[in-house]
Amino acid sequence: MHLDDRSKALIQEVFVNSGLKVKDLSRKYGLSRGQIDYSFKKINDWLEDNGFPPIKKDSRGFFVGDPKHQTLFLKEGKELTPDYIFSSEERALLICFILLTKTGDISLIHLTSELEVSKNTVLADLKKAQEIVRFYNLQIHYSRVEGYDMKGDEWNIRCLLLEVIDRIQRTSNGSQRLEVYGHLARDEINRMQDIIEHCESKMNIRFTDEKHNLLPYVFVCIIRRIQQGNMLNNGEIDFSQENVYNIILDLLEMEELISNADLSFLTLQILTANLTFSTEPDWSTDTAMMEGLRQMIQNFERISCTVFLDKEELLKKLWLHLKPAYYRIKFGLTQNHQVDEKYFHQIFQDEYRELHHLVKKSIHSLEKVIGYSIPESESIYFTILIGGWMERQGDSLRHRIKAIVVCPNGVSVSKLMKSTLDQLFPEFVFLEALSIREFYKFDIEYDIVFSPVYLNTDKKLFIVEPFISNEVKKQLRNQVMQTVYGFTPQSIDIEELMKIVGNNTDIQNKSKLKRELSMYLKREQSHETAIYEDEQPRLIELLRPDHIVIRSEVGSWREAIEIAAEPLLNKGIITQQYIKKMIELHDIDRPYIIYGTDIAIPHATPEDGVNDLGMSMLKLQKGVSISSSQSIRLIIIIAPINKKKHLRALLEISKLSELKPEIEEIIRASHVEDIYHCLELYSNQEKLQL
């Protein structure tokens, strides 16, 4: 009896990675508990038949291998243990590697001899190999004269070679497999090892162990292709101005035999290699990239309610990853940058999954700086670094309440609702503002949900209207805090709290501690008013008389936006581009934010052409159609300069829209001064308690 591919993968997994349970293997291999139990029964039968101890589970449910199992994965030279059989995926990779590094013609008989399998098995494996190379726009070609060969662009061939070497190296005894099936001489590998280490010394860097071990094989294989006449086109890549280019040129001693493009490709392998250490000065001199990293950290701190300590040290660690990642992204080599399996699965454990979601939301400023989107395989490492830093300073998303906002009223209302709740509950991490359809597909772990409608969920659900008054906010905060934490801030006795602290530690300054605790607790009671203080202007401060326009009617919704925006455009508060963008964003089936039955609020983003904060209004005697079923008589343009500064005025509008007599009075007004007077009365009578 031979082990099948699944069984071989499982036994190797248990031997290489300690501390695995059934659920870990189930998650990684997509198998049910029953399938895993059945596989291990077969594995143990095979082990006992061949004189090996069985794999067991300890009292905690972890699989436990035996040191004797090591002999299953060792080979001397090319020989494996008698019952070791490569998986079909491994054989497909080896076929690719053999063809990419061949020194002579490769026939079917040659492959059956190398892989020690039948012709039919090799033919099946060739089909799998063909699928691998097709991703790189390559083809495995066969002719009776030359046998099997790899056809396609040399750049693509080398990219495939990098992936194949990397994947084989990661398998058990990967280095030996590369040497045996690529017929690579040990003395040549050692020579390349010396060159790599010399580069480290000259550049004051240190590669990760993985790259340190991999690069010699990459260099040997690429140089072999160059010596066989498989060269890149000059101009395809040029790193001749990089210091490492000249270091490699001097060490290789083949100046007459290697082109600028080929030497640049070898240089690229050094530049894309992951680092554990660098004393290069350029990490702090590349101001654009460092600013992008700083902005990314600031974004993450804001949305995760986290404050990083030792930010400069964190920046250095992020830079060590970013520099090689930049070259990988720029030259399309990210598919060769395989994420270590244990890290990859760690990312999607309970904490790192949400953390990764927040990191990806924070990374846009960095993408803007480098000019490329950052793929998943690279952003995962940012998550690992940031997660590790948070653990180091005793911070963690694991212990934070994670919330989402679900609103069926469109993107703008959802974001406004999320912004309101984000400020009302600063101790929570708000992951997303979602539509109902998005909510039922959302697979990131969360604890509580805020929504204006009932949702079918097993999480804590709080029904909240999109626009809530100050009094409702207080009630909501008390309700949520009681449900989540079992208390409300107002119920805390400061004297009792002081006693508890005093019983467990020495208080250096009791009056100062009491004062600061009181301020913290009182802040929760006055939180709603604090978020709308002077930095957020009131409606009558933004919607001044010279920002109000009256017309009897307009010909179209487009014209209504243009007329309503004229006061802001004339004062340079917005640009023509902002007006154009508002018109583009209008969806006849899902129009802008609509308050009540008569107010529409067109807007775009600050980046679309806003120079300063402002509002303007168009009042129509005859309504204009904004959708297939609704017409509007009041159009209020918002020009926001950030996400928060216009919120007080916006919430005043939302409350005003509920006051039918005031709205009718504004609509009946025939003069700008009358409209502004209505707004003043409304504000002065404090019908909004903001």
Buried (B, 14 or more C-beta within 10 A) or exposed (E): EEBBEBBBBBBBBBBEBEEBBBEBBBEBBEBEEEBBEBBBEBBBEBBEEEEBBBBEEEEEEBBBBEEEBEEBBEBEEEEBEEEBBBBBBBBBBBBBBBBBBBEEEBBBEBBBEBBEBEEEBBEBBBEBBBEBBEEBEBEBEEEEEEBBBBEBBBBBBBBBBBBBBBBBBEBBBBBBBBBBBBEBEEEBBEBBBEBBBBBBEBBEBBBBEBBBBBBBBBBBBBBBBBEEEBBBEEEBBBBEEBEBBBBBBEBBEEEEEBBBBBBBBBBBBBBBBBBEEBEBEEBEEBEEBBEBBBBBBBBBBEBBBBEBEEBEEBBBBBBBBBBBBBBBBBBEBBBBBBBEEEEBBBBBEEBBBBBBBBBBBBBBBBBEBBEBEBBEBBBBBBBBBBBEBBEEEEBEBBEBBBBBBBBBBBEBBBBBBBBBBBBBBEEBBBBBBBBEEEBEEBEBBBBBBBBBEEEEBEEBBBEBEBBBBBEEBBEBBBEBBEEBEEEBBEEEEEEEBBEEBEEEEEEEEEEEBBEEBEEEBEEBBEBBEEBBEEEBBBBBEBBBBEBBBBBEEBEEBBBBBBBBBBBBBEBEBBBEEBBBBBBEBBEEEEBBBBBBBBBBBBBBEBEBBBBEBBBBBBBBEEBBBBBEEEBBBBBBBBBBBEBBBBBBBBBBBBBBBEBEEBBEBBBEBEEBEBBBBBBEEBBEEEBBEB
